[in-house]
Amino acid sequence: MVSRRVTLYPAAKTSWKRYMLRNFLLTSAMALAGLGLVAPAQAQDGPLRIEITNGVIEPMPFAIAAFHDEGGAGEYLSQVQSLIAADLTGTGLFREIPASAHIARPESFDAPVSYEDWKAINAQALITGAVRVQGGKIYVKFRLFDVFSGQPLGDGMQFDASTGNWRRAAHKAADQVYARLTGEGPYFDSRVAFVQESGPKDARRKRIGIMDYDGANVKWLTDDSALVLKPRFSPDGSRLLYTSYASGFPQAMVMDVNSLSLRQLGGAQQGTMSFSPRFSPDGRWIVYSLEQGGNTDIYQMDASSGAQRALTNAPSIETSPSYSPDGRQIVFESDRSGTPQLYVMGANGGEPRRISFGEGRYGTPVWSPRGDMIAFTRQVGGKFHIGVMRTDGSEEKMLTESFLDEGPTWAPNGRVVMFTRVTPGGNGQPFLHSVDITGRNMRPVKIGGAASDPDWGPLLP
């Protein structure tokens, strides 16, 4: 784990005010532009400003000066620098200026920045850094500068970790750069649970793994001896809920991610099937679907005692429940209107209200960690879409369109969605993709094989 973070080299108060002002302008412009019509641009005088464009985001050009080796860094030096650049460019909001275009390089991490040299290549932001390896630990530090105003953006910072966790130190640094330049929360230093799929389409073998958000550092939690579906992290990332067919019928299970200890949710219940479990934001409750006697309703269970009670009681199928981040409401899928649609009810049950009214079928809703949106799957006109809407059902927007897109999950900052995309044909395979809430930055997750059912966990400590 990343064991320590220290603040270095305080920036001047005036530069911090500039930074806060820029973030205010950025977030305000994004709100006014419907979260998709903004582009960073350089004013002739003063700090960066935000321009409203014709729906096109022009990525901000940035440069990373070659990091300095402060002792024993070796190959980690280029790896850390490359990963920071990959995190930033992967958002679609930033464009790296290649090293071949650089005019100057700071002589040391502490050396003054020659802003004119970086202005000449049109870098709007500059990252400098250094890496040191000592006693089995890696130390990564960085500074961030606004080139055109000639000021640092916030304080320099240092992260350290074991050398085996060097990627986490790099992700932490990239997270800080991203947050300072956008005003949004970080998300690079996080993990995703998923289901790996292998074998022919009519006899798939599945196992659950967890990975870094970018597909690296895969760890397997189950084997493929039994069908497993829909892993879901606890709020602190220490436990995982999922659906297992080991008994021949779907049963909700809970696993400790570190020890891999496992138990069935609520114990064995003859004649019932439980599935689609999800934790409440405080980890105290688990909400899930329970089928008994041919009827499927949503149930809530005390995660400690196992006591459970029904939240719905209808002849229709209620499934895929997801809590609001304040724990007060639950969004779920129900076919009570004749086709699967989205409904919201109180966390203790009560009369649900329908929030989806478009053509087609809606499903797999999940509440954004920010509380402002709900992501979902929608099938209409022979196509599948990943979409988002406000929590009252307004401002619905499709982010994707494909033969089969399904099962969205939110990044910790609520501004990126990961989902499963299945290729068409008799040998179609599922793969993981991500897309930001503008719908403009779609990217495959490089995991090296077929995978489905992603669940994005919290930021790591």
MARTI-680389 format. One record per residue (C-alpha): residue number from 1; x, y, z; residue in three letters. Coordinates in steps of 0.1 Angstrom, whole numbers. Example, Ala and Ser with C-alpha at 12.3 -4.5 7.8 and 13.67 -1.06 7.14 Angstrom:
MARTI-680389
1; 123; -45; 78; ALA
2; 137; -11; 71; SER
This chain:
MARTI-680389
1; 0; 0; 0; MET
2; 10; 37; -3; VAL
3; 21; 42; 33; SER
4; 28; 79; 35; ARG
5; 21; 112; 18; ARG
6; 40; 144; 26; VAL
7; 36; 180; 14; THR
8; 66; 197; -1; LEU
9; 76; 231; -15; TYR
10; 46; 253; -6; PRO
11; 33; 274; -34; ALA
12; 27; 311; -31; ALA
13; -7; 322; -19; LYS
14; -13; 342; -50; THR
15; -8; 311; -72; SER
16; -32; 291; -50; TRP
17; -59; 318; -56; LYS
18; -53; 316; -93; ARG
19; -57; 279; -91; TYR
20; -89; 280; -72; MET
21; -103; 307; -96; LEU
22; -95; 285; -126; ARG
23; -112; 255; -111; ASN
24; -143; 277; -103; PHE
25; -144; 288; -139; LEU
26; -139; 253; -151; LEU
27; -167; 237; -131; THR
28; -191; 266; -137; SER
29; -185; 264; -174; ALA
30; -191; 226; -174; MET
31; -223; 231; -156; ALA
32; -235; 257; -180; LEU
33; -224; 237; -210; ALA
34; -242; 205; -199; GLY
35; -210; 188; -189; LEU
36; -197; 185; -224; GLY
37; -191; 218; -242; LEU
38; -160; 232; -226; VAL
39; -124; 235; -236; ALA
40; -94; 248; -218; PRO
41; -78; 277; -237; ALA
42; -51; 303; -231; GLN
43; -59; 339; -225; ALA
44; -35; 364; -239; GLN
45; -28; 377; -204; ASP
46; -31; 360; -170; GLY
47; -40; 324; -162; PRO
48; -58; 298; -182; LEU
49; -95; 305; -190; ARG
50; -123; 283; -202; ILE
51; -140; 288; -235; GLU
52; -174; 273; -246; ILE
53; -169; 255; -279; THR
54; -192; 239; -305; ASN
55; -194; 207; -285; GLY
56; -157; 197; -290; VAL
57; -133; 195; -261; ILE
58; -98; 204; -272; GLU
59; -74; 185; -249; PRO
60; -51; 207; -228; MET
61; -15; 204; -239; PRO
62; 9; 195; -211; PHE
63; 45; 185; -208; ALA
64; 63; 162; -184; ILE
65; 99; 172; -180; ALA
66; 122; 142; -177; ALA
67; 120; 130; -141; PHE
68; 153; 131; -121; HIS
69; 169; 100; -106; ASP
70; 176; 109; -70; GLU
71; 191; 75; -62; GLY
72; 186; 40; -74; GLY
73; 155; 47; -95; ALA
74; 167; 28; -125; GLY
75; 139; 15; -148; GLU
76; 113; 29; -124; TYR
77; 121; 64; -135; LEU
78; 107; 61; -170; SER
79; 79; 37; -159; GLN
80; 66; 62; -133; VAL
81; 67; 91; -158; GLN
82; 50; 71; -185; SER
83; 22; 59; -162; LEU
84; 14; 95; -150; ILE
85; 12; 106; -187; ALA
86; -10; 76; -196; ALA
87; -34; 83; -168; ASP
88; -38; 119; -178; LEU
89; -41; 114; -216; THR
90; -65; 85; -210; GLY
91; -91; 109; -197; THR
92; -93; 126; -232; GLY
93; -89; 160; -214; LEU
94; -51; 163; -218; PHE
95; -26; 159; -247; ARG
96; 11; 153; -239; GLU
97; 37; 173; -258; ILE
98; 64; 147; -267; PRO
99; 98; 149; -252; ALA
100; 113; 155; -287; SER
101; 97; 189; -287; ALA
102; 111; 200; -253; HIS
103; 136; 228; -254; ILE
104; 148; 227; -218; ALA
105; 150; 204; -189; ARG
106; 152; 215; -152; PRO
107; 187; 207; -139; GLU
108; 172; 193; -107; SER
109; 139; 188; -91; PHE
110; 144; 221; -71; ASP
111; 157; 241; -100; ALA
112; 137; 272; -112; PRO
113; 114; 266; -142; VAL
114; 122; 284; -174; SER
115; 87; 293; -183; TYR
116; 95; 309; -217; GLU
117; 110; 276; -229; ASP
118; 77; 258; -221; TRP
119; 56; 286; -235; LYS
120; 75; 282; -268; ALA
121; 61; 247; -273; ILE
122; 26; 258; -262; ASN
123; 26; 237; -230; ALA
124; -2; 250; -207; GLN
125; 8; 228; -178; ALA
126; 41; 215; -168; LEU
127; 49; 185; -145; ILE
128; 83; 180; -130; THR
129; 93; 151; -108; GLY
130; 119; 129; -92; ALA
131; 121; 92; -82; VAL
132; 142; 76; -55; ARG
133; 144; 39; -46; VAL
134; 159; 29; -12; GLN
135; 154; 0; 11; GLY
136; 127; -17; -9; GLY
137; 107; 15; -11; LYS
138; 101; 39; -40; ILE
139; 96; 77; -34; TYR
140; 78; 97; -61; VAL
141; 75; 134; -59; LYS
142; 62; 160; -84; PHE
143; 54; 196; -89; ARG
144; 28; 212; -112; LEU
145; 31; 246; -129; PHE
146; 8; 269; -149; ASP
147; 32; 278; -177; VAL
148; 15; 310; -190; PHE
149; 9; 326; -156; SER
150; 44; 315; -145; GLY
151; 32; 301; -112; GLN
152; 30; 267; -95; PRO
153; -4; 251; -91; LEU
154; -6; 241; -55; GLY
155; 21; 225; -35; ASP
156; 46; 198; -46; GLY
157; 39; 164; -31; MET
158; 56; 131; -24; GLN
159; 43; 96; -23; PHE
160; 61; 65; -12; ASP
161; 53; 28; -15; ALA
162; 70; -6; -17; SER
163; 87; -11; -50; THR
164; 61; -38; -58; GLY
165; 35; -10; -55; ASN
166; 52; 16; -76; TRP
167; 22; 19; -99; ARG
168; 1; 31; -69; ARG
169; 26; 59; -62; ALA
170; 24; 70; -98; ALA
171; -14; 68; -99; HIS
172; -15; 89; -67; LYS
173; 7; 116; -83; ALA
174; -14; 116; -115; ALA
175; -46; 118; -94; ASP
176; -33; 150; -78; GLN
177; -24; 166; -112; VAL
178; -59; 156; -126; TYR
179; -77; 170; -96; ALA
180; -58; 203; -97; ARG
181; -63; 209; -134; LEU
182; -100; 199; -135; THR
183; -114; 206; -101; GLY
184; -129; 170; -101; GLU
185; -121; 142; -77; GLY
186; -94; 117; -84; PRO
187; -100; 81; -96; TYR
188; -67; 66; -110; PHE
189; -57; 49; -77; ASP
190; -86; 25; -75; SER
191; -95; -11; -83; ARG
192; -122; -28; -104; VAL
193; -138; -62; -97; ALA
194; -148; -81; -128; PHE
195; -156; -115; -142; VAL
196; -132; -132; -166; GLN
197; -149; -153; -193; GLU
198; -134; -182; -213; SER
199; -146; -211; -234; GLY
200; -173; -213; -261; PRO
201; -204; -190; -259; LYS
202; -227; -219; -249; ASP
203; -204; -232; -221; ALA
204; -187; -202; -206; ARG
205; -164; -206; -177; ARG
206; -162; -176; -153; LYS
207; -141; -165; -124; ARG
208; -139; -132; -104; ILE
209; -108; -111; -103; GLY
210; -98; -76; -92; ILE
211; -75; -53; -111; MET
212; -62; -17; -112; ASP
213; -85; 7; -129; TYR
214; -64; 4; -161; ASP
215; -63; -34; -162; GLY
216; -30; -40; -145; ALA
217; -22; -61; -114; ASN
218; -49; -87; -118; VAL
219; -56; -109; -88; LYS
220; -80; -139; -90; TRP
221; -105; -144; -61; LEU
222; -124; -175; -74; THR
223; -117; -203; -97; ASP
224; -140; -212; -127; ASP
225; -155; -243; -113; SER
226; -189; -226; -107; ALA
227; -207; -198; -126; LEU
228; -202; -165; -109; VAL
229; -218; -131; -117; LEU
230; -219; -94; -107; LYS
231; -192; -88; -81; PRO
232; -198; -57; -60; ARG
233; -173; -40; -36; PHE
234; -181; -29; -1; SER
235; -177; 8; 5; PRO
236; -142; 3; 20; ASP
237; -132; -22; -7; GLY
238; -125; -50; 19; SER
239; -154; -73; 10; ARG
240; -170; -84; -22; LEU
241; -206; -95; -29; LEU
242; -214; -117; -59; TYR
243; -238; -142; -72; THR
244; -227; -179; -73; SER
245; -243; -209; -90; TYR
246; -222; -234; -71; ALA
247; -254; -250; -57; SER
248; -270; -251; -91; GLY
249; -292; -221; -83; PHE
250; -282; -184; -79; PRO
251; -272; -175; -43; GLN
252; -257; -143; -31; ALA
253; -223; -147; -15; MET
254; -199; -124; 5; VAL
255; -161; -127; 4; MET
256; -133; -111; 23; ASP
257; -110; -97; -4; VAL
258; -78; -103; 16; ASN
259; -84; -137; 33; SER
260; -108; -150; 6; LEU
261; -130; -164; 33; SER
262; -165; -169; 20; LEU
263; -201; -173; 33; ARG
264; -235; -174; 18; GLN
265; -256; -143; 23; LEU
266; -282; -150; 50; GLY
267; -274; -187; 51; GLY
268; -291; -215; 31; ALA
269; -328; -210; 24; GLN
270; -345; -239; 7; GLN
271; -365; -230; -24; GLY
272; -351; -195; -27; THR
273; -327; -178; -51; MET
274; -309; -146; -42; SER
275; -289; -124; -66; PHE
276; -278; -89; -75; SER
277; -266; -80; -40; PRO
278; -251; -45; -32; ARG
279; -239; -28; -1; PHE
280; -253; 4; 14; SER
281; -229; 33; 14; PRO
282; -222; 28; 51; ASP
283; -217; -9; 47; GLY
284; -244; -17; 73; ARG
285; -270; -31; 49; TRP
286; -271; -53; 19; ILE
287; -299; -50; -6; VAL
288; -306; -78; -31; TYR
289; -332; -96; -51; SER
290; -349; -128; -37; LEU
291; -370; -152; -57; GLU
292; -393; -175; -38; GLN
293; -425; -191; -49; GLY
294; -421; -177; -84; GLY
295; -420; -141; -73; ASN
296; -389; -118; -72; THR
297; -388; -89; -48; ASP
298; -361; -67; -33; ILE
299; -349; -75; 2; TYR
300; -327; -57; 27; GLN
301; -304; -75; 51; MET
302; -284; -64; 81; ASP
303; -248; -71; 71; ALA
304; -239; -81; 107; SER
305; -269; -100; 121; SER
306; -283; -114; 88; GLY
307; -318; -102; 97; ALA
308; -337; -95; 65; GLN
309; -370; -80; 54; ARG
310; -388; -73; 21; ALA
311; -387; -38; 6; LEU
312; -411; -46; -22; THR
313; -441; -69; -25; ASN
314; -455; -70; -60; ALA
315; -462; -97; -86; PRO
316; -437; -82; -109; SER
317; -399; -88; -111; ILE
318; -379; -63; -90; GLU
319; -341; -65; -93; THR
320; -307; -46; -97; SER
321; -311; -24; -66; PRO
322; -286; 4; -60; SER
323; -284; 29; -31; TYR
324; -281; 66; -34; SER
325; -248; 78; -18; PRO
326; -266; 92; 12; ASP
327; -282; 59; 18; GLY
328; -317; 73; 18; ARG
329; -330; 60; -15; GLN
330; -328; 29; -38; ILE
331; -331; 28; -75; VAL
332; -341; -5; -91; PHE
333; -354; -22; -122; GLU
334; -390; -35; -124; SER
335; -414; -47; -151; ASP
336; -445; -37; -131; ARG
337; -455; -14; -160; SER
338; -452; -42; -186; GLY
339; -416; -36; -196; THR
340; -385; -32; -175; PRO
341; -382; 4; -163; GLN
342; -364; 23; -135; LEU
343; -380; 32; -102; TYR
344; -368; 50; -70; VAL
345; -381; 43; -35; MET
346; -370; 51; 0; GLY
347; -343; 29; 16; ALA
348; -369; 14; 39; ASN
349; -393; 6; 11; GLY
350; -425; 24; 4; GLY
351; -443; 34; -28; GLU
352; -418; 36; -57; PRO
353; -419; 63; -84; ARG
354; -410; 56; -120; ARG
355; -382; 77; -134; ILE
356; -377; 62; -169; SER
357; -402; 70; -197; PHE
358; -383; 65; -230; GLY
359; -390; 39; -256; GLU
360; -376; 4; -250; GLY
361; -364; -14; -219; ARG
362; -343; 0; -190; TYR
363; -322; -20; -165; GLY
364; -291; -23; -143; THR
365; -293; 12; -128; PRO
366; -265; 24; -105; VAL
367; -264; 57; -86; TRP
368; -234; 80; -91; SER
369; -211; 84; -61; PRO
370; -217; 122; -64; ARG
371; -255; 116; -61; GLY
372; -263; 137; -92; ASP
373; -269; 110; -118; MET
374; -280; 74; -124; ILE
375; -264; 53; -151; ALA
376; -283; 25; -167; PHE
377; -286; 1; -197; THR
378; -312; 8; -223; ARG
379; -324; -15; -251; GLN
380; -342; 2; -280; VAL
381; -345; -3; -317; GLY
382; -323; -35; -317; GLY
383; -294; -16; -301; LYS
384; -281; -14; -265; PHE
385; -270; 18; -249; HIS
386; -253; 29; -217; ILE
387; -270; 61; -206; GLY
388; -272; 86; -177; VAL
389; -300; 106; -163; MET
390; -307; 130; -134; ARG
391; -321; 112; -104; THR
392; -356; 124; -112; ASP
393; -354; 110; -147; GLY
394; -347; 142; -165; SER
395; -319; 151; -189; GLU
396; -315; 115; -201; GLU
397; -285; 111; -223; LYS
398; -271; 81; -242; MET
399; -233; 77; -239; LEU
400; -229; 46; -261; THR
401; -246; 26; -288; GLU
402; -237; -10; -298; SER
403; -248; -45; -305; PHE
404; -248; -51; -267; LEU
405; -236; -27; -240; ASP
406; -247; -34; -205; GLU
407; -239; -32; -168; GLY
408; -225; 3; -160; PRO
409; -204; 11; -130; THR
410; -191; 45; -118; TRP
411; -156; 57; -111; ALA
412; -151; 70; -76; PRO
413; -154; 106; -88; ASN
414; -187; 100; -106; GLY
415; -174; 113; -140; ARG
416; -164; 81; -158; VAL
417; -184; 49; -164; VAL
418; -171; 14; -171; MET
419; -193; -12; -188; PHE
420; -194; -45; -207; THR
421; -195; -45; -245; ARG
422; -202; -78; -263; VAL
423; -191; -83; -299; THR
424; -218; -95; -324; PRO
425; -219; -130; -339; GLY
426; -221; -166; -328; GLY
427; -186; -163; -313; ASN
428; -192; -129; -297; GLY
429; -170; -120; -267; GLN
430; -175; -95; -239; PRO
431; -149; -68; -232; PHE
432; -146; -40; -208; LEU
433; -148; -4; -219; HIS
434; -150; 30; -202; SER
435; -166; 63; -213; VAL
436; -168; 97; -197; ASP
437; -201; 114; -190; ILE
438; -198; 135; -221; THR
439; -199; 103; -242; GLY
440; -168; 115; -262; ARG
441; -140; 96; -247; ASN
442; -146; 59; -251; MET
443; -117; 35; -244; ARG
444; -112; -3; -241; PRO
445; -98; -15; -208; VAL
446; -66; -33; -217; LYS
447; -70; -65; -196; ILE
448; -60; -90; -223; GLY
449; -91; -112; -226; GLY
450; -128; -115; -224; ALA
451; -144; -99; -193; ALA
452; -177; -87; -180; SER
453; -196; -74; -150; ASP
454; -172; -46; -138; PRO
455; -176; -29; -104; ASP
456; -155; 1; -97; TRP
457; -143; 2; -61; GLY
458; -134; 31; -39; PRO
459; -102; 51; -40; LEU
460; -75; 32; -22; LEU
461; -61; 46; 11; PRO
